[in-house]
Amino acid sequence: MKCPSTAAAKSRPQQLLLEDQPLIVLPALAVAIGLNEAIALQQVHYWIQRTGHERDGRKWVYNSIRQWREDNFPFWSEDTIQRTFKKLQSLGLLVVDNFNKAR
């Protein structure tokens, strides 16, 4: 099977592979909860492991929807990111809260 490619990709294929930090998704997780949800959950896990933040026995990471889009998911709209996080919440896989007193 051949991957579709542009003229630029044909002339410099190495420059299109792993230039950026790759996203990782497990196929079994994507089947179980959905592709977008699996990608987002993996990224949340990635950042939680690196921040070391903890509150009430739970590890956490902070990003606004805009920051998630800019830093992790430039290929999704903010609405898609919000829907994805809401689904993860409804599945009980993600807790979303705001601990900023100034909101």
N, C-alpha and C positions, 0 to 999 in steps of 0.2 A: 504494500500500500504506500502510495506517495503522499506526502504532505503538500497541500497547496502552498505556493510561495510567490513572492513578488520578485521583480527583477533585482531589487536591492538584496533580497534574501539569497538569491542565486549567486550573486557576485561576492557576498561576504557572509556565508552561513555561520561561521564561528562567532561573528560579532553579535548575532542574535541569540546565542545560547549562553545562558548563565552569566550574562553581563550584569543583571540585577540579582538581588536576593530572590531565590525561587520560592514559590508557594508550594507547600506540600499538602497533599490530600490522600487519605487512604480510601481506596475504592469501597471497602466494606462500610466505612463510616458514611460515605456519600450515599450509598444505597439505603442505609438505615435512617438517615435524617435529612438528606437532600444535599446536592452538590454545593450550593452557596453556603448552607449552614455548616457543612464539613470544613470548607475553606476558612470561614470566619472563626469557627471554634478552634481550629488548629492555630490560627494567628493569635487569638486571645491566649491560648495555652503557651505559645512561643513567648509572648511578651510577659505573661505572668511569671514564667520561669526566670526571666531576666531582671525583673524589677525588684523582687524581694519584698514588696509591700504586703502587709498582712493586717487585717482588722477582724476582730471577733473570731479568730481562728480560720479565716478565709483569706486566701491570696487574692490580690486585686490589681487591676491596671486601670488607668484613667485615659480616656480619649473621648473627644466629642465625635459626633458622627462625621463632621467635616474633617477632623484629624484622621479618623480611620480611612476616609476616602483619600486624602492627600498622601498619607504615609503607607497605606497597605493595599487599598482597593481602588486605584485610579480608574479601573475599567467598569466600576459599578457607580450608579447614581446614589446620592445620599438617601433617596427613598428606598432603594434596594437594600442598602446597608441597614437602614432602620427596620425594614420588614424582616430581614434575616435575623437581626438580634432579637426582635419580638418573638419570632418563631423559636429561637433557642431558649428564650425565657419560658414560653408556653410549654416547651418540652422538659423544662426543669433542668436544663443544662447550663444555664447562665443566669446569674442574678445581676440585675441592673439597679443601681442606686446612686444617689447623689449625696456625698458627704461634705460638700462645700457649703459652709454656712452662708456665704454671700450668693449662692446659687449662680 
